Structures are given as C-alpha cells and as structure tokens.
C-alpha cells in the first residue's frame, strides 16, 4: 500500500472527524463565553454554573445535527468501502 494512499485515508478520516465535531465544539465555546461574561458582570464565580448550560446546548445541537452527521458518516463509509477493491490490487 503506497504511503500517499495511507496519508490520504488518514487525512480524510481526520477531516471528517473535525467536521462532525465542529458544531458541538463551537456551541460549547460560545455558550462558555456567554456564561463567563455573565459571571464576570454579576461577579458570581461559580465553576459549576457553566457545565449545565454547555451540556444542554451541546445536547440540543447534537440532536439537531444528528441527521446531517449520519449522512456524513454514511458517505465516508461508503467511499471507504467502495475503495477497498482498489486497495487490495
């Protein structure tokens, strides 16, 4: 198996993983920043206050993005399985 093929397969897998994780990570980042600003304005410095809003927001985004995420995963798996005969020869 040529090194270029292995690098291409790894690159495609990493890009797919980043693409799938990006909406939830961005949501957690935005919610964390908003809660941090609110905490700074009210001078309430409780670390556990950021956990629940982040958890709820990420869960909501996950449920909303789930059909799209499944399409991306199925497309990636189909391309990978379709390319297996070319990998063997």
MMTF fields as JSON, N, C-alpha, C and O atoms, coordinates in Angstrom:
{
  "mmtfVersion": "1.0.0",
  "mmtfProducer": "UNKNOWN",
  "numBonds": 355,
  "numAtoms": 356,
  "numGroups": 89,
  "numChains": 1,
  "numModels": 1,
  "chainsPerModel": [1],
  "groupsPerChain": [89],
  "chainIdList": ["A"],
  "bondAtomList": [4, 2, 8, 6, 12, 10, 16, 14, 20, 18, 24, 22, 28, 26, 32, 30, 36, 34, 40, 38, 44, 42, 48, 46, 52, 50, 56, 54, 60, 58, 64, 62, 68, 66, 72, 70, 76, 74, 80, 78, 84, 82, 88, 86, 92, 90, 96, 94, 100, 98, 104, 102, 108, 106, 112, 110, 116, 114, 120, 118, 124, 122, 128, 126, 132, 130, 136, 134, 140, 138, 144, 142, 148, 146, 152, 150, 156, 154, 160, 158, 164, 162, 168, 166, 172, 170, 176, 174, 180, 178, 184, 182, 188, 186, 192, 190, 196, 194, 200, 198, 204, 202, 208, 206, 212, 210, 216, 214, 220, 218, 224, 222, 228, 226, 232, 230, 236, 234, 240, 238, 244, 242, 248, 246, 252, 250, 256, 254, 260, 258, 264, 262, 268, 266, 272, 270, 276, 274, 280, 278, 284, 282, 288, 286, 292, 290, 296, 294, 300, 298, 304, 302, 308, 306, 312, 310, 316, 314, 320, 318, 324, 322, 328, 326, 332, 330, 336, 334, 340, 338, 344, 342, 348, 346, 352, 350],
  "bondOrderList": [1, 1, 1, 1, 1, 1, 1, 1, 1, 1, 1, 1, 1, 1, 1, 1, 1, 1, 1, 1, 1, 1, 1, 1, 1, 1, 1, 1, 1, 1, 1, 1, 1, 1, 1, 1, 1, 1, 1, 1, 1, 1, 1, 1, 1, 1, 1, 1, 1, 1, 1, 1, 1, 1, 1, 1, 1, 1, 1, 1, 1, 1, 1, 1, 1, 1, 1, 1, 1, 1, 1, 1, 1, 1, 1, 1, 1, 1, 1, 1, 1, 1, 1, 1, 1, 1, 1, 1],
  "groupList": [{"groupName": "UNK", "atomNameList": ["N", "CA", "C", "O"], "elementList": ["N", "C", "C", "O"], "formalChargeList": [0, 0, 0, 0], "bondAtomList": [1, 0, 2, 1, 3, 2], "bondOrderList": [1, 1, 2], "singleLetterCode": "X", "chemCompType": "L-PEPTIDE LINKING"}],
  "groupTypeList": [0, 0, 0, 0, 0, 0, 0, 0, 0, 0, 0, 0, 0, 0, 0, 0, 0, 0, 0, 0, 0, 0, 0, 0, 0, 0, 0, 0, 0, 0, 0, 0, 0, 0, 0, 0, 0, 0, 0, 0, 0, 0, 0, 0, 0, 0, 0, 0, 0, 0, 0, 0, 0, 0, 0, 0, 0, 0, 0, 0, 0, 0, 0, 0, 0, 0, 0, 0, 0, 0, 0, 0, 0, 0, 0, 0, 0, 0, 0, 0, 0, 0, 0, 0, 0, 0, 0, 0, 0],
  "groupIdList": [1, 2, 3, 4, 5, 6, 7, 8, 9, 10, 11, 12, 13, 14, 15, 16, 17, 18, 19, 20, 21, 22, 23, 24, 25, 26, 27, 28, 29, 30, 31, 32, 33, 34, 35, 36, 37, 38, 39, 40, 41, 42, 43, 44, 45, 46, 47, 48, 49, 50, 51, 52, 53, 54, 55, 56, 57, 58, 59, 60, 61, 62, 63, 64, 65, 66, 67, 68, 69, 70, 71, 72, 73, 74, 75, 76, 77, 78, 79, 80, 81, 82, 83, 84, 85, 86, 87, 88, 89],
  "secStructList": [7, 7, 2, 2, 2, 2, 2, 2, 2, 2, 2, 2, 2, 2, 2, 2, 2, 2, 2, 2, 2, 2, 2, 2, 2, 2, 2, 2, 2, 2, 2, 2, 2, 2, 2, 2, 2, 2, 2, 2, 2, 2, 6, 7, 7, 7, 6, 6, 2, 2, 2, 2, 2, 2, 2, 2, 2, 2, 2, 2, 2, 2, 2, 2, 2, 2, 2, 2, 2, 2, 2, 2, 2, 2, 2, 2, 2, 2, 2, 2, 2, 2, 6, 2, 2, 2, 2, 2, 7],
  "xCoordList": [0.862, 0.0, 0.907, 1.753, 0.735, 1.602, 1.355, 0.251, 2.43, 2.333, 1.355, 0.674, 1.289, 0.378, -1.07, -1.88, -1.388, -2.754, -3.081, -4.174, -2.129, -2.338, -2.514, -3.39, -1.684, -1.783, -3.117, -3.737, -3.561, -4.839, -6.007, -6.938, -5.962, -7.025, -7.047, -8.118, -5.878, -5.812, -6.285, -7.01, -5.875, -6.299, -7.815, -8.448, -8.383, -9.837, -10.58, -11.618, -10.05, -10.679, -10.615, -11.595, -9.472, -9.334, -10.228, -10.857, -10.292, -11.161, -12.637, -13.407, -13.023, -14.402, -14.693, -15.764, -13.756, -13.951, -14.045, -14.871, -13.214, -13.268, -14.581, -15.189, -15.013, -16.278, -17.453, -18.387, -17.414, -18.503, -18.479, -19.531, -17.299, -17.181, -17.351, -17.678, -17.137, -17.122, -18.403, -18.292, -19.604, -20.798, -20.937, -21.309, -20.64, -20.783, -19.681, -19.931, -18.464, -17.378, -17.606, -17.358, -18.08, -18.358, -19.482, -19.429, -20.487, -21.585, -21.085, -21.442, -20.269, -19.722, -18.863, -18.887, -18.109, -17.279, -18.123, -17.843, -19.151, -19.997, -20.756, -20.808, -21.343, -22.099, -21.16, -21.524, -19.965, -18.996, -18.6, -18.471, -18.405, -18.059, -19.201, -18.976, -20.426, -21.576, -21.749, -21.97, -21.649, -21.791, -20.651, -20.869, -19.454, -18.314, -18.506, -18.177, -19.035, -19.304, -20.375, -20.255, -21.414, -22.468, -21.905, -22.252, -21.036, -20.421, -19.527, -19.488, -18.818, -17.952, -18.775, -18.384, -19.915, -20.764, -21.431, -21.579, -21.829, -22.526, -21.58, -22.003, -20.315, -19.28, -19.604, -19.239, -20.288, -20.548, -19.539, -19.64, -18.583, -17.511, -17.665, -16.776, -18.762, -19.014, -18.71, -19.312, -17.787, -17.346, -18.404, -18.417, -19.279, -20.279, -21.414, -22.196, -21.524, -22.606, -22.426, -23.404, -21.216, -21.009, -21.313, -21.545, -21.314, -21.453, -22.846, -22.97, -23.871, -25.237, -25.663, -26.202, -25.446, -25.822, -25.052, -25.619, -23.755, -22.984, -23.527, -23.661, -23.837, -24.357, -25.678, -25.872, -26.572, -27.863, -27.705, -28.337, -26.862, -26.674, -26.039, -26.463, -25.032, -24.378, -25.345, -25.34, -26.165, -27.15, -28.175, -28.549, -28.625, -29.593, -28.976, -29.605, -27.75, -27.077, -26.828, -26.967, -26.462, -26.254, -27.535, -27.502, -28.655, -29.924, -30.35, -30.899, -30.1, -30.464, -29.547, -29.992, -28.273, -27.305, -27.178, -26.454, -27.852, -27.701, -28.015, -27.247, -29.082, -29.314, -28.173, -27.746, -27.691, -26.57, -25.306, -24.577, -25.055, -23.872, -23.939, -22.928, -25.105, -25.254, -25.025, -24.436, -25.482, -25.236, -23.741, -23.25, -23.019, -21.577, -20.877, -20.006, -21.248, -20.613, -20.919, -20.029, -22.153, -22.523, -21.8, -21.334, -21.7, -20.986, -19.508, -18.935, -18.895, -17.49, -17.299, -16.37, -18.161, -18.039, -18.263, -17.57, -19.219, -19.48, -18.272, -17.894, -17.671, -16.475, -15.326, -14.577, -15.188, -14.123, -14.332, -13.389, -15.55, -15.827, -15.75, -15.341, -16.15, -16.074, -14.627, -14.335, -13.727, -12.316, -11.526, -10.35, -12.115, -11.381, -10.854, -9.706, -11.628, -11.053, -9.805, -8.893, -9.766, -8.584, -7.396, -6.249, -7.656, -6.574, -5.904, -4.702, -6.675, -6.172, -5.243, -4.199, -5.609, -4.82, -3.57, -2.81],
  "yCoordList": [-1.171, 0.0, 1.232, 1.381, 2.1, 3.285, 4.251, 4.355, 4.948, 5.887, 7.029, 7.514, 7.447, 8.533, 8.133, 8.954, 6.887, 6.409, 6.388, 6.783, 5.925, 5.888, 7.302, 7.548, 8.228, 9.623, 10.218, 10.957, 9.903, 10.427, 9.867, 10.599, 8.566, 7.966, 8.579, 8.876, 8.769, 9.369, 10.819, 11.259, 11.559, 12.958, 13.057, 13.904, 12.203, 12.234, 11.848, 12.429, 10.875, 10.463, 11.593, 11.851, 12.264, 13.361, 14.535, 15.136, 14.866, 15.964, 15.646, 16.529, 14.4, 14.006, 14.114, 14.58, 13.69, 13.777, 15.224, 15.554, 16.08, 17.508, 18.12, 18.915, 17.754, 18.267, 17.844, 18.621, 16.624, 16.142, 16.777, 16.996, 17.067, 17.613, 19.128, 19.679, 19.805, 21.268, 21.925, 22.854, 21.504, 22.193, 22.132, 23.12, 20.976, 20.847, 21.6, 22.198, 21.571, 22.312, 23.816, 24.535, 24.291, 25.721, 26.149, 27.232, 25.312, 25.617, 25.698, 26.62, 24.745, 24.764, 26.003, 26.589, 26.404, 27.6, 28.86, 29.689, 29.001, 30.202, 30.254, 31.303, 29.142, 29.12, 29.39, 30.116, 28.821, 29.073, 30.533, 31.079, 31.175, 32.6, 33.461, 34.396, 33.144, 33.914, 33.773, 34.761, 32.559, 32.341, 33.011, 33.553, 32.987, 33.643, 35.157, 35.776, 35.749, 37.193, 37.509, 38.489, 36.699, 36.917, 36.774, 37.55, 35.782, 35.61, 36.797, 37.23, 37.316, 38.462, 39.704, 40.499, 39.877, 41.036, 40.962, 41.975, 39.77, 39.621, 39.291, 39.245, 39.063, 38.714, 37.431, 37.273, 36.531, 35.204, 34.271, 34.002, 33.781, 32.961, 31.492, 30.914, 30.916, 29.504, 28.691, 28.922, 27.752, 26.994, 26.026, 25.699, 25.571, 24.594, 25.227, 24.507, 26.545, 27.199, 27.075, 27.168, 26.87, 26.764, 25.366, 25.194, 24.378, 22.992, 22.69, 22.139, 23.036, 22.675, 23.378, 22.713, 24.691, 25.305, 24.727, 24.547, 24.436, 23.824, 22.447, 22.097, 21.674, 20.328, 20.366, 19.604, 21.237, 21.346, 21.841, 21.31, 22.855, 23.399, 22.376, 22.232, 21.669, 20.661, 19.515, 18.988, 19.123, 18.061, 18.492, 17.7, 19.73, 20.232, 20.288, 19.876, 20.794, 20.86, 19.455, 19.216, 18.529, 17.15, 16.566, 15.94, 16.765, 16.225, 16.882, 16.218, 18.185, 18.868, 18.494, 18.424, 18.255, 17.957, 16.468, 16.082, 15.63, 14.19, 13.675, 12.854, 14.096, 13.593, 13.953, 13.124, 15.179, 15.598, 14.8, 14.381, 14.596, 13.845, 12.402, 11.85, 11.803, 10.437, 10.376, 9.416, 11.388, 11.436, 11.514, 10.842, 12.33, 12.47, 11.154, 10.733, 10.499, 9.227, 8.147, 7.386, 8.073, 7.058, 7.318, 6.376, 8.571, 8.912, 8.526, 7.974, 8.822, 8.474, 6.963, 6.469, 6.231, 4.772, 4.177, 3.236, 4.714, 4.203, 4.435, 3.551, 5.617, 5.891, 4.977, 4.502, 4.732, 3.866, 2.437, 1.804, 1.917, 0.551, 0.411, -0.627, 1.47, 1.435, 1.397, 0.853, 1.964, 1.992, 0.777, 0.676, -0.157, -1.331, -2.196, -2.635, -2.458, -3.269, -2.634, -3.346, -1.334, -0.661, -0.733, -0.649, -0.887, -1.002, -2.367, -2.481, -3.396, -4.757, -5.006, -5.639, -4.519, -4.816, -3.977, -4.121],
  "zCoordList": [0.0, 0.0, 0.0, 0.882, -0.972, -1.052, 0.116, 0.651, 0.482, 1.594, 1.3, 2.204, 0.061, -0.303, -0.05, 0.38, -0.314, -0.087, 1.403, 1.809, 2.215, 3.664, 4.207, 5.036, 3.741, 4.184, 3.759, 4.522, 2.551, 2.073, 2.879, 3.214, 3.192, 4.011, 5.409, 5.937, 6.009, 7.349, 7.319, 8.212, 6.294, 6.177, 6.041, 6.673, 5.228, 5.023, 6.314, 6.629, 7.051, 8.31, 9.338, 10.038, 9.432, 10.394, 10.015, 10.885, 8.741, 8.315, 8.576, 8.955, 8.375, 8.654, 10.146, 10.536, 10.978, 12.429, 12.889, 13.74, 12.337, 12.687, 12.221, 12.938, 11.033, 10.504, 11.38, 11.582, 11.899, 12.746, 14.137, 14.738, 14.64, 15.993, 16.034, 17.085, 14.921, 14.902, 15.429, 16.229, 15.036, 15.543, 17.058, 17.691, 17.639, 19.091, 19.834, 20.881, 19.292, 19.931, 19.857, 20.825, 18.708, 18.568, 19.507, 20.091, 19.65, 20.572, 22.01, 22.744, 22.409, 23.772, 23.995, 25.077, 22.981, 23.096, 23.263, 24.129, 22.438, 22.504, 23.822, 24.464, 24.233, 25.498, 26.665, 27.59, 26.637, 27.695, 27.784, 28.88, 26.626, 26.634, 27.161, 27.929, 26.747, 27.214, 28.724, 29.423, 29.217, 30.658, 31.411, 32.495, 30.868, 31.523, 31.6, 32.612, 30.537, 30.555, 31.585, 32.32, 31.649, 32.649, 34.057, 34.948, 34.262, 35.573, 35.923, 37.075, 34.941, 35.206, 35.534, 36.388, 34.858, 35.121, 36.486, 37.169, 36.878, 38.162, 39.305, 40.46, 39.007, 39.975, 40.736, 41.901, 40.063, 40.617, 39.958, 38.761, 40.711, 40.148, 40.546, 41.172, 40.189, 40.478, 39.216, 38.167, 39.317, 38.144, 37.628, 36.441, 38.496, 38.066, 37.267, 36.646, 37.268, 36.529, 35.015, 34.273, 34.553, 33.102, 32.577, 31.381, 33.443, 32.988, 32.438, 31.344, 33.167, 32.765, 31.47, 30.585, 31.318, 30.033, 28.844, 27.766, 29.038, 27.96, 27.622, 26.45, 28.637, 28.421, 27.657, 26.71, 28.059, 27.374, 25.934, 25.021, 25.732, 24.391, 23.458, 22.312, 23.94, 23.1, 22.803, 21.691, 23.759, 23.521, 22.473, 21.608, 22.548, 21.562, 20.174, 19.199, 20.075, 18.774, 18.235, 17.036, 19.115, 18.684, 18.099, 17.039, 18.775, 18.276, 16.969, 16.09, 16.838, 15.603, 14.438, 13.293, 14.73, 13.674, 13.394, 12.476, 14.149, 14.005, 12.597, 12.095, 11.933, 10.571, 9.611, 8.807, 9.703, 8.858, 9.188, 8.289, 10.478, 10.894, 10.388, 9.955, 10.441, 9.93, 8.43, 7.934, 7.701, 6.264, 5.966, 5.058, 6.727, 6.521, 6.815, 6.054, 7.912, 8.279, 7.245, 6.864, 6.795, 5.803, 4.488, 3.847, 4.078, 2.844, 2.95, 2.01, 4.105, 4.313, 4.285, 3.645, 4.966, 4.996, 3.607, 3.218, 2.862, 1.518, 0.607, -0.162, 0.692, -0.11, 0.292, -0.562, 1.583, 2.072, 1.595, 1.12, 1.714, 1.283, -0.235, -0.754, -0.938, -2.397, -2.864, -3.928, -2.088, -2.487, -2.064, -2.414, -1.322, -0.849, -1.996, -1.927, -3.037, -4.124, -4.757, -5.179, -4.819, -5.356, -4.411, -4.849, -3.127, -2.158, -2.204, -1.966, -2.51, -2.49, -3.665, -3.51, -4.822, -6.019, -6.127, -7.085]
}
